């Protein structure tokens, strides 16, 4: 990447010396638990995945912090940390997984993963110091954290990760799940700021990948995840009249009228950098999942929108009007979707674009390389397309390295 300067790296883990003894004890305990898995993993090292290696070189510090260098704050987000943990799992890279999780606990959760949700944004403040920029949580990251921890516990035999996942899910259920009238349980985008007067709730469809919800429903059977998955399908069907979904939607329950989904009061019906993930999640949903075909049918518009080129950068979900050309990450995100819909010609066209641009040339300067989000979507999309992973109908992962590794858990 531009790798941050050493002072920047030192500040990324500094917390004014608070709780140093507690952190050392926690690290020692984590190391003791990690040793058996590390020993068995020694005969099965991380798999070769050029895009993951390039992502780490460009965007991930040695201490596990994932950085988006394209913004002035050089920020890290809970989303980026949770995605890195998922990719480390796909790559059979327990060391990278552990670093990403411990950095997140120490910095985003302020050392208390059981007592508070991870803050969504950390970086350089206006006064030049480093720390939390926004203490509100992001529920999509929280789900991915819990999912990655639950699967790492299963695959790498780490009961401490299972405990962390259960504690995190309890916090999500308490702080980020609401009972919407006429609908039921639904995940809000964060603990604060998404329930407005009306009453009206702002929702983000891309925060709710069905495979993740399926696994969490299995892992935490008393939780709200099964109901949230069913309501996610209802939401996407209700707000996608032209086969496209918006970045943000609303659910309102005005007095004297039946509750219903509606356009978001701030963002309208625009679907762009958030919404592209909905097509990705739909394409990756296991064919045996009862919701797979309905979701692909509901989101049919994107296949037609790229019939003569690259994916649009934005779509009006209400009218179907498209605008601009999406970056290479959009093409990568649509690989599972196009494969699931049987669009072979379009699939090959988008594959060719992705192969030409990801990963970037090793010494390409930042202004000539795809950005952080393109890499993230690229890892999801190409990792699936290269059959490095699959989601099974229960949401558990089927990984390319499992059969060759003695430490992989039996399913």
Buried (B, 14 or more C-beta within 10 A) or exposed (E): BEBBEEEBBEBBBEBEEEBEEEBEEBEEEBEEBBEEBBEBBEEBEBBEBEBBBBBBEBBBBEBBBBBBBEEEBBBBBBBBBBBBBBBBBBBBBBBBBBBBBBBBBBBBBBBEBEEBBBBBBBBBEEEEEBBBBBBBBBBBBBBBBBBBBBBBBBBBBBEBBBBBBBBBBBBBBEBBBBEBEEBBBBBBBBBEEBEEEBBBBBBBBBBBBBBBBBBBBBBBEEBBBBBBBBBBBEBBBBBBBBBBBBBBBBBBBEEEEEBEBBBBEEBBBBBBBBBBBBBBBBBBBBEEBEBBEBBBEBBBBBBBBBEEEBBBBBBBBBEBBBEEEBBBBBBBBBBBBBBBBEBEEBBEBBBEBBEEBBBBEEEEEBEEBBBBBBBBBBBBBBBBBEEBBBBBBBBBBEBBBBEEBEBBEEE
